[in-house]
Structures are given as structure tokens and as C-alpha cells.
Amino acid sequence: MISLACKKRAVPLYWKILTHKGASNLTEQKAVIPPVIRLLKGQKIIITADIEFHSIFLSYWLKKYQKQDVYFAFRQKKSMIIKRGKKYS
């Protein structure tokens, strides 16, 4: 689900009902983002996500939207170690 933060409330904008239990995968996560970016075209968008959206590959995929004023921040587990290294595309 993608929601719009407005006056300390979350207003759902777009969602997809999954047919399985557990967390969504990268393909499912990537499917819900573009429709909202199109809906809010011309607006500065900051995507904040919980630890389910922890894929480094999702962050690299989202970089293609930076020219459209789309930015992101993913919450991580306290035990997560982040290192700079080889660039992926």
C-alpha cells in the first residue's frame, strides 16, 4: 500500500492485494510505485518505507526517478550494516 501523509494521517492512494502470506517481494513492490508517481507527477515525492522494503535493488531501481523529484528513505533493522562498495545498476 502507498499512502499520502497529510496532517498526521495516512491517506491510502494505491494498493495491491497479495494472494500469499508474508512479505511482498521486489517485483510486487516495484509494481505499486509507478502508478503513484504518475498520479503525483510534478510534485516532489519522498518515499519512506518500513523494513519490509529493505532491498538494495529496490533502492537502485528508485534512483531512475530522481530526475522526477522522487526520493526515498528505507527504515533498516538496528543490526543492519551498510558498506559503500561496488555500484550496481
Order of alpha helices (4+ residues) and beta strands (2+ residues): beta-beta-alpha-beta-alpha-beta
